[in-house]
Amino acid sequence: MKTLFTSDYCEGALPRIMQRLQDTNMVQTIGYGEDEYCAEARRLIRSACGRQDVDVHFLVGGTQTNTTVITSVLKPYQGVLCAESGHINVHETGAIEHGGHKILALPSPDGKITAKQVDDAVKGHFDDENHEHMVMPGMVYISFPTESGTIYSRRELTDISDVCHRHGVPLFVDGARLGYGLAASELVHGRDALSLADFARLTDVFYIGGTKQGALFGEAVVITNDALKANFRYCIKQGGGMLAKGRLLGVQFAALFEDGLYLDASRGAVRQAARIREAFEAKGIGFLVDSPTNQVFPILNEGQKAAMAESFGFETWQKLPDGRTGVRFCTSWATPEANVDALVKAIETL
């Protein structure tokens, strides 16, 4: 059986979460996220964000979360700005368009967009005399990390936030892998590293991923902009995202945030990915993109790819004109050191 590095949700959940679910299994609670476990998880997340005035909601998965948030914000004639490689544009089967909103894609070689791109797009729309016949930019979507595993610095996010607020366009951050991004930011950006408090300060709404970060399932939406808070639970219910046994989400997020487990588990994944990256670098193998997170994107020739595929599972990411292939190796909160040891040894033989 192959050792899988295909994604960060190949395993079940952190042992503490499984134990908490077992310990609370027979406790009776009310439903739909109004139980004491969800209340405790909200309290812990607000504390981690450094703000008591944010609304916190729990949904089951990332696509559902992106769709619910975006459709709750946009008017029928508005679209969402994002990188052309953004998750909502390439990996959600047209979920946003299915909800009636156009994705306004911006070019991006590394998965990130800039404040200037946002400024130019919004200004360009209203400077066009035909703007009333065109889809209006109604919000900005970015992910942290991006689909390419890259991360924004605090300065970059601040600049995007400033442009969005100047134009009155809400900023939404997809945090499906937020913990891995925060852990990588600590290593890469130093004093300019981003924190949960920065996201709570600079965005209008963001979410904290659980599915890819050690929970069985679940994402925590944090709404910071008062104008976006009203009636959001209606949107969750209408979109099929209001889990009857909502306490299952509360138990998990409370376990993740009670003593730093969320970030500690993420740091482990980033460390293991760094070992894989260094092994490819030592062999002179280049990368599609410089990703400091839990995702590694080496470029392999057919022989190298076939050799790796004999023992390891990974994703094909991008075919290159010269016949080589960019692939993705992904670590997770659960990746054991022994699996990375075996992968590093295999890389050394390429």
Secondary structure as UniProt FT lines:
FT   STRAND          3..4
FT   HELIX           15..23
FT   TURN            24..26
FT   TURN            32..33
FT   HELIX           36..49
FT   STRAND          55..59
FT   HELIX           62..73
FT   TURN            76..77
FT   STRAND          78..83
FT   TURN            84..85
FT   HELIX           87..90
FT   TURN            93..94
FT   HELIX           95..98
FT   TURN            99..100
FT   STRAND          103..106
FT   HELIX           115..127
FT   TURN            129..130
FT   HELIX           131..133
FT   STRAND          136..143
FT   TURN            147..148
FT   HELIX           154..167
FT   STRAND          171..174
FT   TURN            176..177
FT   HELIX           178..188
FT   HELIX           190..192
FT   HELIX           196..202
FT   STRAND          205..209
FT   TURN            211..214
FT   STRAND          219..223
FT   HELIX           226..228
FT   TURN            229..231
FT   HELIX           232..238
FT   TURN            239..240
FT   TURN            244..246
FT   HELIX           247..257
FT   HELIX           261..282
FT   TURN            283..284
FT   STRAND          295..296
FT   STRAND          298..300
FT   HELIX           302..309
FT   TURN            310..311
FT   STRAND          312..313
FT   STRAND          315..319
FT   TURN            321..322
FT   STRAND          325..330
FT   TURN            333..334
FT   HELIX           337..348
//
